[in-house]
Amino acid sequence: MSVVARVREELERARKDRAVKAVVLRIQQPGGGVTASDTLYHEIRKYRQDTGVKVIAHLMDLGTSAPTIRPSPRTRSLHSPRR
């Protein structure tokens, strides 16, 4: 399953669950393509607009390039310290 398909599926599950107060995106990617990043950006933005639920991007050890930039509709970003 692609990253885009998985994020869509998980956002749809969260959309149906009224108990969800926030969505945390754990990002552990070395970069990615422009199309996939743009699609994720729009999916996350639409989710936030439709639900009002906060979206938090948690950048793990490896979060570079497009995955770091494109979750821009997030509410907040967290970064893991280097070990």
N, C-alpha and C positions, 0 to 999 in steps of 0.2 A: 504494500500500500504506500502510495506517495505521501510526502509530508503534507501537501495541500489537501489531499483526500482525508488524511487523518485529522487535521485541524478542523476541516469542515464537519466531519462526523462528531468530533468532541464538542464543537461549538453548538451543534444541533442538539446534542444530549443536554448540554448546559442550558440551552434556550428552553427546553421542555421542563426543566427542574426549577421550580419556583424558589427552592431553598438556596440556590446558588447566589452567593453575595459577591464573589470575585472569581475571575479566571486567571490562573497563573500559567504563563507560557514558559516552559523551561527550554532555553535555546542552547543547544550543543551542536553547532554546525560550523563547518569551515568556510561557509560562503554558499552562494547559490546563484541560480539564474535570475535574470530580471523578470521574466514572465511569472515564475512561481512566486517570487517575492512580491510582485505587484498584486497578484491574486490574493495572497495572504493578507496584504495590507487592506484590500477592499473587503475581504471576508471579516476581518477583525473590526474594521470601522463600522460595517453594517451591523454586526452583532452588538457593538456598544450603543449605536444609535437606536436599535430596535428594543434593547432590553434595559439600558441604563446601568448595566453591570460593569464594575471596574475590571480592567484587564491589566495585569502586571507581567512585564517581561523579566524573567530571571535568566540572566546571561551566565552560563556555566563556564567551564575552563576554556571552551572553544566557541566563541560567538563573534564571528567576523563578517565583514562585508554586508551583503544584503540582509541576512537574518538580523543583524544588529540594527540596521537602519529602518527596515520596512515595518517592524511592529509599531511604527510611529503613532497609530491611534491608541496606543496603550495609555493607561492612566499613570503608570510609574515603571521605572526600571530598577532592578536589583542586580548587583554584580558579585559573583563569588570571588573571594580572595584567592590569590595564587597560593599554591601549596609549596 
